[in-house]
Amino acid sequence: MASKELIQAAAKEFVAFVNKAPSPYHVVQECRSRLLAAGFQELKERDHWEIQPANKYFVTRNQSSIVAFAVGGKYQPGNGFSMVGAHTDSPCLKVKPSSKKCKTGYQSVGIECYGGGIWHTWFDRDLTVAGRVLVKDGDKVSHRLVHIEKPILRVPNIAIHLFRKHNESFGPNKETEMVPILATCVQEEIEKLPQQNEEKKDDKATCQADKHQPALINLICDQLNTKPEQIMDFELCLADTQPATIGGAFDEFIFSPRLDNQVNCFCSLQGLIESCKDTDGLKNDTNIRMILLFDNEEVGSESAQGAGSSLTEWIMRRICAGSNPVAFEEAVSKSYLVSADQAHAVHPNYADKHEDNHKVSLHLGPVLKFNSNQRYATTAVTATILRMIAAKANVPLQDVVVRNDSACGSTIGPILSAKLGLRTVDIGSPQLSMHSIREMCCTTGINQLNVLFKGFFDHFPAVDASVCVD
């Protein structure tokens, strides 16, 4: 068991990370900053790569997915990849391409529901927007991050006096009843913000900014120091303005948005960076140490920047490129993927929702996920390998299986395992309130994952050499 000081330090570092990352684009930017500070070199997909042993690199796609890797000093094309995969996105509300809504004196913002969120938890929260804006400056268009760091939006609940069944059944209509309020029409008139040209002969907007509330555009332009006509487009997530924090009577919990899956983004990143600090260890490694953080997992991963794309294969092939024409095919059989996504801790108020022999607890270690219907990619072989690594790292593990009468979620694990033929294990850190706007996990889990992922990069080649199956 790590000291409380070490556990708290790791938890506080994670809290700082998630508070800087209200959207997938911010997750990638925060990872990018930490990788550059750790001596990793940025690559571009469109450029030629000169990969050298004992060096560290990363590449982004769409600024919402990032792949980082360190090349072992004894790596040869055809050697294996030690891989950890996670995802940068979380369920949220997203601003529609044309979001301007006005009704009964209120100015609202049209939204889409992204992923499988617990949508009633988004009511009566102090919300803001964060994401990316494409800005035209002369002949150039640049990707700019935006995060309005104050509450500007709110989805108000209907009073119980007007809806007496509130406490019995509340399933909001996502199109008509989940429309966040931005301002009143009266106050906008007082503030005299720029309005759309009322003399337009048709409903087609002359610029992208005209499709949205002027008050929202004004806030974005103020932060980016730009003009409405320079905005080409944007992708904005709504986010809770209440920051993540450490809580509980003994400071043992983390109350936070987006634990699923920024916990594993952060911990895999930390594990990779920490494993590379031992320069002798990296110089003697025969493998590629790699983390893959994908966008769009919450909606099925079928995108150019998702785990269902060819991104992983193409990066592996580029690294393997050399005189050996079958280096990639040889590498796959020597490689191993840890698919890292959060897990359900046993809920004290709904204990009967969990399988009797697999009630996962906070503090007791990361969770090995099993599902015979292949919703998770764990096998006896891949579980054995991770258990051996966890023993070397002195990290406890738990097992989970869902009840036969309960639906089972899935991860990027089965997608990449099937697509590439990779040996894969699905794991996660236990938490409560998954897919709520505010989730809950334990501080211990952050340090345990940090240590486990570092141990994985340090020990996988040696452990793998001792396991003989095919």
BAMIKOL-903489 format. One record per residue (C-alpha): residue in three letters; z, y, x. Coordinates in steps of 0.02 Angstrom, whole numbers, plus 32768, in hexadecimal, padded with zeros to 4 digits. Each point is the difference from the previous one (the first is absolute). Layout:
// residues N
ALAZYX;...
END
This chain:
// residues 470
MET800080008000;ALA7FCD80A78048;SER8080808B800C;LYS801080797F6F;GLU7FC9808D8073;LEU7F5E7FA58029;ILE7FE17FD47F4A;GLN801E80B47FC8;ALA7F928047808A;ALA7F6D7F917FCC;ALA801B80297F48;LYS800580BC8021;GLU7F5F7FF48065;PHE7FAC7FA87F6F;VAL804080827F84;ALA7FB48088806D;PHE7F5B7F9F8000;VAL7FF47FE77F44;ASN802F80B57FDD;LYS7F6A80368069;ALA7F8B7F877FA8;PRO7FE680297F47;SER7F4F7FB88000;PRO7F9D7F7B8060;TYR7FAD808B8063;HIS80AA803F8038;VAL80357F4E802D;VAL7F6A7FF28074;GLN801E80AC804A;GLU80B77FD78024;CYS7FCD7F5A8050;ARG7F7A80598064;SER807E807F8043;ARG807A7F788035;LEU7F787F988052;LEU7FBE80948064;ALA80B180288039;ALA80127F4A8038;GLY7F638009806C;PHE7F817FB07F8B;GLN7F4C803C800F;GLU7F9F802D7F63;LEU7F577FAC7FE5;LYS7F7780297F84;GLU7FA07F777FA5;ARG7F5B80588020;ASP801A800980BD;HIS7FE87F7D8088;TRP80A47FAD8034;GLU80347FD380B0;ILE809A7F947FE2;GLN806A7FDF809A;PRO80917F87801C;ALA80B180497FFB;ASN7FC380977F9C;LYS802C803B7F4F;TYR7F8B80407F79;PHE7FF2802B7F48;VAL7F7680277F83;THR800480487F4F;ARG7F8D7FE97F6C;ASN7FF7807E7F71;GLN809F804C804A;SER805E7F8A7F8A;SER7FFA7F5F8066;ILE802F7FEA80B7;VAL7FF47F71807D;ALA8060800980A4;PHE7FFB7F81808C;ALA803E7FE280B0;VAL7F9B7F928076;GLY80617F828066;GLY7FE9800E80BC;LYS7FC67F4B8007;TYR7F91800A7F67;GLN7F547FAF8008;PRO7F7E80037F73;GLY80237F6A7F94;ASN80BE800F800F;GLY806A80177F64;PHE803980957F99;SER80B880197FD3;MET7FEF80627F5D;VAL806E80567F7F;GLY7FB080447F62;ALA804780767F7B;HIS7FC080857F89;THR800C80BE7FFA;ASP7FEF801B7F44;SER80807FF97F74;PRO7FF3800C7F42;CYS7FF380B67FCC;LEU7FAB807F7F90;LYS7F5F804B8045;VAL7FAC80A27FCE;LYS7F5D7FE37FA1;PRO7F5B80478044;SER8002807D7F70;SER80B780197FD7;LYS800D80A37F9F;LYS805A7FE77F5A;CYS804280867F8A;LYS805D7FD77F5F;THR807B805E7F91;GLY801C80878082;TYR801D7F8C8094;GLN7F947FE9809A;SER80007F4A8035;VAL7FAD7F938083;GLY7F9D7F667FD1;ILE80347F658061;GLU7FCF7F4A801B;CYS80807F768013;TYR7FE37FAD80A9;GLY80417F4E8013;GLY80877FAA7F9C;GLY808980817FFA;ILE809B80017F92;TRP7FBA80987FA9;HIS809780317F97;THR805C802780A3;TRP7F858090801E;PHE8044805E7F6A;ASP807B808F801D;ARG7FE5800080BD;ASP7FDE809C8068;LEU7F4F7FDE803D;THR7F86804B807B;VAL7F557FD38048;ALA7FCF7FBE80AA;GLY7F627FB9804C;ARG7F61803D804F;VAL7F86808E7FE1;LEU7F4D80098040;VAL7FE780B58036;LYS7F5A8051802F;ASP8007807D808F;GLY7F538040802A;ASP7F917F68801D;LYS80927F8A801B;VAL806A7F9D7F84;SER80AD7FCC803A;HIS80877F8C7FBD;ARG80A280627FE5;LEU80A97FBD7FCB;VAL8060805A7F79;HIS80B27FEB7FC1;ILE804880837F8B;GLU80B77FF2802E;LYS804C803F7F5F;PRO80097FBD7F4D;ILE7F69803D7F9F;LEU7FE27F777F7F;ARG80667FA07F81;VAL7FDF7F7C7F7C;PRO808680287F7D;ASN80487F7B7F8F;ILE7FF980137F44;ALA80AE80287FBB;ILE805B7F6E7FB0;HIS800E80677F60;LEU7F437FF77FF1;PHE7FEE7F4A8037;ARG80957F9B7FC6;LYS7FC37F5E8051;HIS8009804880B0;ASN808A7F898036;GLU7FB27F6B7FAA;SER7F4A80088033;PHE7FA880848066;GLY7F517FD7803B;PRO7FA980A7801D;ASN7F4680147FE0;LYS7FC0801D80B1;GLU7F7180717FC8;THR805780727F82;GLU80BA7FF88026;MET8003800180BE;VAL7FB080AA801C;PRO806980698078;ILE801F80B77FD7;LEU7FD680808085;ALA801B80A87FA9;THR7FF8805F7F5C;CYS7F6680617FCF;VAL806C80997FDF;GLN8049800380AF;GLU7F567FE78051;GLU7FC080987FA2;ILE809480658041;GLU7FE37FC380B3;LYS7F46802C7FF0;LEU7FC07F6B8063;PRO7F447FEB8017;GLN7FAE7FBA7F64;GLN7F607FA17FE3;ASN7F6A806C7FD9;GLU8000800A7F42;GLU7F4880317FFA;LYS7FBF7F558037;LYS7F767FC47F8F;ASP80317F49800F;ASP80987F978028;LYS7FC97FD180B0;ALA8072804A8085;THR7FAE8065808B;CYS80797FBF8083;GLN807B7F70800B;ALA809680737FF4;ASP7FCA80387F52;LYS80257F517FBE;HIS80BB8018801D;GLN808880777FCD;PRO7FF480A48063;ALA80BC7FF9801E;LEU7FEE7F578057;ILE7F6A80398065;ASN805D809E8033;LEU80927F9A8045;ILE7F897F918063;CYS7F9E80938045;ASP809F805B8034;GLN803B7F6B8064;LEU7F577FDF8052;ASN7FD680B98016;THR7F587FE67FAE;LYS7F9F803B7F66;PRO7FDB7FA17F5F;GLU7F4580008021;GLN801E7FA780A6;ILE804F7F697FAB;MET7F7D7F777FF7;ASP80717F7B7FB5;PHE80AE7FB6800E;GLU80677F647FE3;LEU80B0802C7FCB;CYS80937F907FD6;LEU8094803B7F9B;ALA80A47FE5805C;ASP80B880147FDD;THR804A80968059;GLN80AB7FAE8010;PRO80087FC380B5;ALA802D7F518036;THR80B57FF08031;ILE80857F86803B;GLY80827FDA7F7A;GLY80827F897FBC;ALA80BB8000801A;PHE7FE87FB980B0;ASP7F5980558028;GLU7FAD7F567FF1;PHE7F6F802E7F8D;ILE7F5F8063800C;PHE7FCE80597F60;SER7F4B80318016;PRO7F51800A7FBB;ARG7F777F8F8045;LEU806C7F7B8052;ASP7F737F8D7FCB;ASN7FB08003807A;GLN802E8088807B;VAL80937F96803D;ASN7F857F86804F;CYS7F8A8089803C;PHE80908051805D;CYS80507F608042;SER7F5E7FB0803C;LEU7FD580A48058;GLN80AC80058051;GLY7FF57F498031;LEU7F58801A8056;ILE8035809E805B;GLU80A67FB48039;SER7FAC7F61803C;CYS7F8C8068806F;LYS809080598057;ASP801A7F638067;THR7F67801C806D;ASP80197F5B805C;GLY80027FA57F5A;LEU7F5C80507FCA;LYS7FB17FE180AB;ASN80297F477FF4;ASP7FC87FEC7F4B;THR7F627F9C7FE0;ASN7FEA80417F4E;ILE7FD1809E7FA3;ARG8097804B7FA7;MET7FC380527F5F;ILE803C80557F61;LEU7F8D801B7F6B;LEU8036807D7F7B;PHE7F8780017F6E;ASP7FE680707F69;ASN7FE17FC57F4D;GLU806B7F628000;GLU805180367F5C;VAL7F577FF97FA9;GLY7FBA7F60804D;SER7FCA803180B1;GLU7F4780017FD1;SER7FCC80A08058;ALA7FB1803380A5;GLN80AF80298042;GLY80587F6D7FAD;ALA80317F558043;GLY7F6F7FB57F9E;SER7F82805E806A;SER7FB07FC980A4;LEU806B80798065;THR80727F7B804C;GLU7F717F8D8031;TRP7F98808B804D;ILE809080428068;MET802B7F51803C;ARG7F497FE1802D;ARG7FF480A48060;ILE809B7FD58065;CYS7FBF7F508020;ALA7F54803C8036;GLY7FCE7FC180AC;SER7FA07F778056;ASN80487F797F8D;PRO7F937FFC7F62;VAL80827F9F7F9B;ALA80998061803B;PHE8029803B7F50;GLU7FF77F517FB5;GLU80717FBE808B;ALA8079808F7FE8;VAL80187FE37F46;SER80487F518019;LYS807C8045807F;SER803580957F95;TYR808A80187F81;LEU801E80847F7A;VAL80A780387FBB;SER7FD8804A7F55;ALA809380757FE3;ASP802480417F51;GLN80A480207FA7;ALA805E7F757FA5;HIS806C7FFB7F64;ALA80BB7FF78020;VAL80667FAA7F78;HIS802A807E7F79;PRO80B77FF57FCA;ASN7FD580327F4D;TYR7F6B7F8B7FF2;ALA80337F6C806C;ASP7FAC7F867F89;LYS7F578049802F;HIS80107FB180AD;GLU7FE97F48802E;ASP80AB7FAE8012;ASN7FEA7FC180B3;HIS7FA6809C803E;LYS806C80957FD6;VAL7FDC807B808C;SER808D80748038;LEU800680A78057;HIS803C7FFE80B6;LEU7FDC7F468019;GLY7F5880158054;PRO7F45800C7FE0;VAL7FB67F8A7F7E;LEU7F807F768019;LYS7F927FFC7F63;PHE7FBD7F5B7FBC;ASN7F897FDE7F71;SER7FA07F5D7FEB;ASN7F7B805A7F98;GLN7FD48066809B;ARG803F80A77FC3;TYR8053800180AB;ALA7FAE7FB5809A;THR809B7FB0804E;THR7FF17F498033;ALA807C7F898051;VAL7FAA802080A7;THR800280BE7FF5;ALA80B380027FBF;THR80377F918091;ILE7FB280768080;LEU805780987FB6;ARG80A67FA57FF4;MET7FF57FD580BA;ILE7FDA80B5802A;ALA808C80407F90;ALA807A7F8B8057;LYS7FCF804780AA;ALA801480B17FBB;ASN80A67FD17FAD;VAL7FC5803B7F54;PRO80327F9A7F65;LEU7F7B7FD17F80;GLN80067FD97F47;ASP7F857FA07F90;VAL7FBD80347F57;VAL7F9C7FA97F78;VAL7FE6804D7F53;ARG80307FA27F63;ASN7F7A7F927FB1;ASP800B806A7F61;SER7FE980A3805F;ALA7F6380548040;CYS7FF0800E80BD;GLY7FB980998057;SER7F927FF38099;THR7FE0805780A5;ILE7F7B801D8084;GLY80337F58804B;PRO7F937F8C7F96;ILE7F6F807B800B;LEU7FFA800580BE;SER80307F498013;ALA7F6D7FC97F95;LYS7F8580808042;LEU801E7FDC80B9;GLY804E7F548002;LEU809E8048804E;ARG80A67FA68003;THR806C80747F97;VAL80B480107FC9;ASP803A80737F74;ILE80A680568019;GLY805C809A7FC1;SER80A5805B8002;PRO80697FF17F61;GLN800D80947F8A;LEU802580307F4B;SER7F9E806E7F86;MET7F577FD2804A;HIS7F7480727FBF;SER807B807D7FB8;ILE7FEF80B68035;ARG80A97FE58057;GLU801E7F598055;MET80967FB7805A;CYS80197F93809A;CYS80867FE58085;THR8010805780A7;THR80127F598059;GLY7F517FCD7FCC;ILE7FAC80888067;ASN80517FCC80A3;GLN7FE47F477FDC;LEU7F46801B7FE6;ASN7FF3806E809C;VAL804F7F778068;LEU7F9B7F757FAE;PHE7F588056801B;LYS8028802A80B5;GLY80357F4B8019;PHE7F5E7FC57FB0;PHE7F968063807B;ASP806D7FC88092;HIS800C7F477FD6;PHE7F6B7FC87F97;PRO7F8E7FC0808B;ALA80897F92804A;VAL803A7FC07F56;ASP7F4F7FDC7FCA;ALA7FE07F99809D;SER808D7F8B7FCB;VAL7FBA7FDF7F50;CYS7F7A7F7A7FF7;VAL7FA77FE37F59;ASP7F417FFE8014;
END
